[in-house]
Amino acid sequence: GTLAGIDQTTKEQIAAAASNVHVPKVEMSSKPISPWYNVKQAGGLTPLEMGLNFGLVGASCVAAQGTVHWTRTAMVQQQLAGMRGEVPLGMMAQTSAIFRSEGMRGLYRGFSAAALREATYSSLRFG
C-alpha cells in the first residue's frame, strides 16, 4: 500500500493522529435559500426591480425622443441654413419643407442613433 516504505512506529503515529481528527457536524438549515433576485440591495430594491427600472426608464426616454425628434431635425436644418448664409425658415415652414421633400423618413433621419443614446445614457442617468 501507500505505507510500504514506512517503519511500524511511524505507521502507529499516523494512525493515532488520524483517529484524533475532529470532523465538525454540518447542520442543515430548514430555512430555504432565497434567490439572489429577491434580496433587497442598498437602495431598497431587488436586482430584478432595478433591472426593470432601468428597462422602463430607457424605453420611456426612447418614446420621449420619438415625440420630439422631428422638431430637433427641423431645428438642425434651420441652424444649417443660417450657417450657409441663408435666411432660415420658421419652424412650421421648415418642418413642411422636409416633409414635402423627404416624407416622414426625412423628419426622423438619425432617429436610430438618438434612440440608442437615450436607451443607454438616460437609463444609466435616471435608472
VENTA-V901583 format. One record per backbone hydrogen bond with DSSP energy under -0.5 kcal/mol. NH is the residue of the N-H (numbers start at 1). CO is the residue of the C=O. E is the energy in kcal/mol with one decimal. If there is no record, write none. Layout:
nh=NH co=CO e=E
nh=NH co=CO e=E
This chain:
nh=4 co=1 e=-0.9
nh=6 co=3 e=-1.4
nh=11 co=7 e=-1.9
nh=12 co=8 e=-2.1
nh=13 co=9 e=-2.0
nh=14 co=10 e=-2.4
nh=15 co=11 e=-2.2
nh=16 co=12 e=-2.2
nh=17 co=13 e=-2.3
nh=18 co=14 e=-2.3
nh=19 co=15 e=-1.7
nh=20 co=16 e=-0.9
nh=20 co=17 e=-0.5
nh=21 co=18 e=-0.8
nh=23 co=21 e=-0.6
nh=24 co=22 e=-0.6
nh=27 co=25 e=-0.6
nh=38 co=35 e=-1.9
nh=39 co=36 e=-1.2
nh=40 co=38 e=-0.5
nh=41 co=45 e=-2.7
nh=44 co=41 e=-1.9
nh=47 co=39 e=-0.6
nh=48 co=37 e=-0.9
nh=50 co=46 e=-2.5
nh=51 co=47 e=-2.4
nh=52 co=48 e=-2.2
nh=53 co=49 e=-2.3
nh=54 co=50 e=-2.6
nh=55 co=51 e=-2.3
nh=56 co=52 e=-2.6
nh=57 co=53 e=-2.4
nh=58 co=54 e=-2.4
nh=59 co=55 e=-2.4
nh=60 co=56 e=-2.4
nh=61 co=57 e=-2.2
nh=62 co=58 e=-2.0
nh=63 co=59 e=-2.2
nh=64 co=60 e=-2.2
nh=65 co=61 e=-2.3
nh=66 co=62 e=-2.1
nh=67 co=63 e=-1.2
nh=68 co=64 e=-1.2
nh=69 co=65 e=-1.7
nh=71 co=68 e=-0.7
nh=72 co=68 e=-1.7
nh=73 co=69 e=-2.4
nh=74 co=70 e=-1.9
nh=75 co=71 e=-2.3
nh=76 co=72 e=-2.4
nh=77 co=73 e=-2.0
nh=78 co=74 e=-2.1
nh=79 co=75 e=-2.3
nh=80 co=76 e=-2.6
nh=81 co=77 e=-2.1
nh=82 co=78 e=-2.0
nh=83 co=79 e=-2.0
nh=84 co=80 e=-1.7
nh=85 co=82 e=-1.0
nh=86 co=81 e=-2.3
nh=88 co=86 e=-0.6
nh=94 co=90 e=-2.9
nh=95 co=91 e=-2.4
nh=96 co=92 e=-2.5
nh=97 co=93 e=-2.3
nh=98 co=94 e=-2.3
nh=99 co=95 e=-2.4
nh=100 co=96 e=-2.8
nh=101 co=97 e=-2.1
nh=102 co=98 e=-3.0
nh=103 co=98 e=-0.7
nh=103 co=99 e=-1.4
nh=106 co=103 e=-0.7
nh=107 co=103 e=-1.1
nh=108 co=104 e=-1.4
nh=109 co=106 e=-1.1
nh=111 co=108 e=-1.8
nh=114 co=110 e=-1.8
nh=115 co=111 e=-3.1
nh=116 co=112 e=-2.2
nh=117 co=113 e=-2.2
nh=118 co=114 e=-2.4
nh=119 co=115 e=-2.8
nh=120 co=116 e=-1.9
nh=121 co=117 e=-2.3
nh=122 co=117 e=-0.7
nh=122 co=118 e=-0.8
nh=123 co=118 e=-0.8
nh=124 co=120 e=-1.6
nh=125 co=121 e=-2.2
nh=126 co=122 e=-3.2
nh=127 co=122 e=-0.6
nh=127 co=123 e=-1.5
